[in-house]
Amino acid sequence: MFDIEKTAGLFDLRADYVQSYPYGSGHINDTFCVEVDQAGLRLRYILQRLNSNIFKQPIPLMENVKRVTDEALRSLKAEGCKEAVRCTLTLIPALDGKPYGQDDEGNIWRVYPFIERARTYDMIENTDQCVQVARAFGNFQKLAAELPGEPLFDTIPDFHDTSKRLETFKAAIATDPLGRASSVQKEINWFLAREEDCHLVVNYLASGELPMRVTHNDTKLNNVMLDDVTGEGICVIDLDTTMPGSSLYDFGDMIRTSTSPAAEDEKDISLVTMRMEYFEALAQGYCAAATFLTPLEKSLLPFSGKLLTMECGMRFLTDYLEGDVYFKIKRPEHNLDRCRTQIALVESIESQLDEMKAIIAKY
């Protein structure tokens, strides 16, 4: 489908192309591992095509990535990190000096050095991994905390604006194009009873009481590379959704994706629970790195898990009401099942908030 050798030639690799093959488990961009020979030394690079159907403005997105990775590299070197280039993604420039290359069909591509002796995991295996992932994301935020210049470009506007997500949800209830609302009134009422929670962080950001940070916005386990030997979180990857936001969005999504043993679409909601030992591992790792947090940010860390889980559940239910037009489904009530697991997780979090607050105070 793509001429990878020709595309790799758009970049300043200063090496001879050897071979390439699809790489990773990502579902959005096309990713390839490219092997080259550089004066007798075999090297590997990651070559990616940005999906312009998802990311409508790939060039401003790439300018975000360059600014953030350059700042992270500068900060790591200032800290005296001996493996600075291994601890952050580093863009290889195209032959014209830009941080991306464009092929004859208009596709936007980028190249990173392959980070050796480290890998990603799709499923959390233990609390040690939670500590490492949370520390890596906290360190990512810290490295970019003093990013100079104008705010980053919003790659997905209003991505975590829960007030606007609520408006969209209410509109879906009102229009009810498939007549599904009456059958899910219990779930609708559940979200509407928590309407005030949707406005809290948005209002704090608007008033300036919460600072706007550089945030990753997709803080899943598989977006952190862990060292093959030490298990340490080496490098945060997949920076396409990096943009202005609240630190609470990143920590809250870690709680949502890491603390429950159940799958996101588990039908048996009795299996869904917020495991306190996993929350404590996240708190330990994140607070150790995110030394820049304000008192208000710290106080809202437990609530962030409730907010981000509630937001995700509301998005699933909105899509169900609208006819499953956004999230891919494998069965008729797939989005409804996903919504119900999020509701169950929020209820588990709500029942443990006091203990969660005590853990945050501890760290």
PyMOL commands that set and color helices and strands:
alter all, ss='L'
color gray80, all
select helices_A, chain A and resi 4-8+58-78+84-86+127-143+162-175+181-192+195-207+221-223+247-258+269-271+276-289+295-299+301-322+334-351+353-362
alter helices_A, ss='H'
color red, helices_A
select strands_A, chain A and resi 16-22+30-38+41-49+101-102+108-113+118-119+213-215+224-227+233-236+243-245
alter strands_A, ss='S'
color yellow, strands_A
deselect
rebuild
show_as cartoon
